[in-house]
Amino acid sequence: QVQLVESGGGLVQPGGSLRLSCAASGSIFKGVHVAWYRQAPGKQREWVASIVSTGSTTYADSVKGRFTISRDNAKNTAYLQMNGLKPEDTAVYYCNLWSISPNREYWGQGTQVTVSS
């Protein structure tokens, strides 16, 4: 059974940086893909970034050039480095692990990121 524990959220000023972590229990981490999503109040959940099991990354246009997704398979942990934060980045951020074969998906509990002066 897989459990995800997120950390790193908090309050930061515009232009600042945060690094979110997603630590996964269990033994499936190396073989699954990881994505980060976010959801602002009153809005739909938005995909932010992905890193597949082979290491290739993709990003939403809104965060491209500012955010970096990475993974450390030895630590069963994924990261989202967020630089140049803007107020519109304020949201609850969720870690997602998934695979296609076998079909499975796991979600973290979410961590609040607030960008404000």
C-alpha positions as CSV (number, residue, x, y, z in Angstrom):
1,Q,0.0,0.0,0.0
2,V,1.3,3.4,-0.9
3,Q,1.0,6.5,1.2
4,L,2.2,10.0,0.2
5,V,3.5,12.6,2.7
6,E,3.9,16.1,1.4
7,S,5.9,19.0,2.9
8,G,7.3,22.3,2.1
9,G,4.3,24.5,1.7
10,G,3.8,27.8,3.4
11,L,3.7,31.5,3.1
12,V,6.2,33.2,0.8
13,Q,6.5,36.7,-0.7
14,P,6.2,37.3,-4.4
15,G,9.5,36.5,-6.1
16,G,10.4,34.0,-3.5
17,S,11.0,30.3,-3.7
18,L,9.7,27.1,-2.1
19,R,10.5,23.4,-2.6
20,L,7.7,21.0,-2.2
21,S,8.5,17.4,-1.3
22,C,6.4,14.2,-1.8
23,A,7.7,11.2,0.1
24,A,6.1,7.9,-0.9
25,S,6.0,4.8,1.2
26,G,6.0,1.4,-0.5
27,S,8.1,-0.1,-3.2
28,I,6.5,1.1,-6.4
29,F,8.1,4.5,-6.7
30,K,10.7,3.7,-9.3
31,G,8.2,2.3,-11.8
32,V,5.5,5.0,-11.6
33,H,5.1,8.5,-13.0
34,V,4.8,11.6,-10.8
35,A,2.7,14.8,-11.4
36,W,2.0,17.9,-9.4
37,Y,-1.4,19.5,-9.5
38,R,-2.8,22.6,-7.8
39,Q,-6.2,23.9,-7.0
40,A,-7.0,27.5,-6.1
41,P,-10.2,28.4,-4.3
42,G,-13.2,28.3,-6.6
43,K,-11.2,26.8,-9.5
44,Q,-10.7,23.5,-11.1
45,R,-7.7,21.4,-10.3
46,E,-4.9,22.3,-12.6
47,W,-2.0,20.2,-13.8
48,V,1.3,21.8,-13.1
49,A,4.2,19.4,-14.1
50,S,5.0,15.8,-14.7
51,I,8.0,13.5,-14.6
52,V,7.8,10.0,-16.0
53,S,9.6,7.0,-14.7
54,T,12.4,7.5,-17.3
55,G,12.9,11.1,-16.1
56,S,11.4,13.2,-18.9
57,T,9.6,16.3,-17.7
58,T,6.7,18.4,-18.9
59,Y,5.3,21.7,-17.6
60,A,2.2,23.8,-17.8
61,D,2.8,27.0,-19.7
62,S,1.9,29.0,-16.6
63,V,4.9,27.6,-14.7
64,K,7.4,26.9,-17.4
65,G,10.8,28.4,-16.7
66,R,10.0,28.9,-13.0
67,F,9.2,25.5,-11.7
68,T,11.3,22.3,-11.8
69,I,10.0,18.8,-11.1
70,S,12.4,16.1,-10.1
71,R,12.6,12.8,-8.4
72,D,15.0,10.9,-6.2
73,N,14.3,7.2,-6.6
74,A,16.7,6.2,-3.9
75,K,14.6,8.3,-1.4
76,N,11.2,7.5,-3.0
77,T,10.6,11.2,-3.1
78,A,9.5,13.7,-5.7
79,Y,10.1,17.4,-5.6
80,L,8.7,20.6,-7.1
81,Q,11.1,23.5,-6.9
82,M,9.2,26.7,-7.3
83,N,11.1,29.9,-8.1
84,G,9.9,33.4,-9.0
85,L,6.6,32.8,-7.2
86,K,3.6,34.9,-8.1
87,P,0.4,35.6,-6.2
88,E,-1.5,33.6,-8.8
89,D,0.5,30.5,-7.8
90,T,-1.4,30.5,-4.5
91,A,-3.2,27.1,-4.3
92,V,-3.3,23.8,-2.6
93,Y,-0.6,21.6,-4.3
94,Y,-1.1,17.9,-4.7
95,C,1.3,15.1,-5.5
96,N,0.1,12.4,-7.8
97,L,1.7,9.0,-8.6
98,W,0.3,6.9,-11.4
99,S,0.9,4.1,-13.8
100,I,-1.0,2.7,-16.8
101,S,0.0,-1.0,-16.6
102,P,-1.1,-1.9,-14.0
103,N,-3.6,1.0,-13.7
104,R,-3.1,2.7,-10.4
105,E,-3.2,6.2,-9.0
106,Y,-2.3,7.7,-5.6
107,W,-2.8,11.2,-4.3
108,G,-1.2,13.2,-1.5
109,Q,-3.2,15.1,1.0
110,G,-2.3,18.5,-0.4
111,T,-0.1,21.3,0.9
112,Q,-1.0,25.0,1.0
113,V,1.2,27.5,-0.9
114,T,0.4,31.1,-0.3
115,V,2.2,33.9,-2.2
116,S,1.5,37.3,-0.7
117,S,3.1,40.4,0.6
